[in-house]
Amino acid sequence: MDTLQCSKHAFHVFAEHQGWLLLFDKMTDNKSEVGYLLQSGSSIFAVFTDGLFDRMNDSSNAAIAVNHTEEEDDDD
């Protein structure tokens, strides 16, 4: 399966249109962790690798990931 081709910038634009408040954008060399506060009061945490969407979860720990296996979780 190919990586979801959603750039970090495109995700930011979508979030802004949804009225989400950017809480933080923690960047490293190849990864960015971004937190948003939704209008409902819940939050979303998204991870971008090399500028493309990798995975995200919400405050209830519901998660979505692209090309991500449980073995990778053990490495984190």
C-alpha positions as CSV (number, residue, x, y, z in Angstrom):
1,M,0.0,0.0,0.0
2,D,1.3,3.5,-0.8
3,T,1.7,6.1,1.8
4,L,-1.3,8.4,2.2
5,Q,-0.2,11.4,0.2
6,C,-1.4,14.1,2.6
7,S,1.2,16.7,3.3
8,K,1.6,18.4,6.7
9,H,0.6,21.7,5.0
10,A,-2.5,20.3,3.5
11,F,-3.5,18.8,6.9
12,H,-2.9,22.3,8.5
13,V,-5.2,23.9,5.9
14,F,-7.9,21.3,6.5
15,A,-7.6,21.8,10.3
16,E,-7.8,25.6,10.0
17,H,-11.0,25.2,7.9
18,Q,-12.5,22.9,10.6
19,G,-11.8,25.6,13.2
20,W,-9.2,23.4,15.1
21,L,-6.8,25.3,17.3
22,L,-3.1,24.4,16.8
23,L,-1.7,23.4,20.3
24,F,1.9,22.5,19.3
25,D,4.1,21.5,16.4
26,K,7.1,19.7,17.7
27,M,9.6,19.1,14.9
28,T,12.7,16.9,14.6
29,D,14.9,16.2,11.5
30,N,12.4,13.9,9.7
31,K,9.3,13.8,12.0
32,S,6.8,16.3,13.2
33,E,4.3,15.8,16.0
34,V,1.3,18.1,15.9
35,G,-1.5,18.6,18.4
36,Y,-4.9,20.2,17.8
37,L,-7.8,21.2,20.1
38,L,-11.1,20.5,18.3
39,Q,-14.2,22.7,18.7
40,S,-15.8,19.9,20.7
41,G,-13.1,20.2,23.4
42,S,-11.4,16.9,22.5
43,S,-7.9,16.8,21.0
44,I,-6.1,15.1,18.1
45,F,-2.4,14.2,17.9
46,A,-0.9,13.7,14.4
47,V,2.5,12.5,13.3
48,F,4.1,13.4,10.0
49,T,7.2,11.7,8.7
50,D,9.2,13.4,6.0
51,G,6.4,15.9,5.6
52,L,3.7,13.3,4.9
53,F,0.9,12.0,7.2
54,D,2.0,8.9,9.1
55,R,-0.5,8.4,12.0
56,M,-2.9,10.1,14.4
57,N,-5.0,9.4,17.5
58,D,-7.5,11.3,19.5
59,S,-8.1,11.8,23.2
60,S,-10.0,8.5,23.4
61,N,-7.0,6.8,21.9
62,A,-8.8,5.9,18.7
63,A,-6.0,5.7,16.1
64,I,-5.4,5.6,12.4
65,A,-2.0,4.8,10.8
66,V,-0.6,4.4,7.3
67,N,1.9,1.6,6.7
68,H,2.4,1.1,10.4
69,T,2.8,-2.3,12.1
70,E,2.8,-3.4,15.7
71,E,6.5,-4.2,15.5
72,E,7.2,-0.5,14.8
73,D,5.3,0.4,18.0
74,D,7.7,-1.7,20.0
75,D,10.6,0.4,18.6
76,D,9.1,3.8,19.7
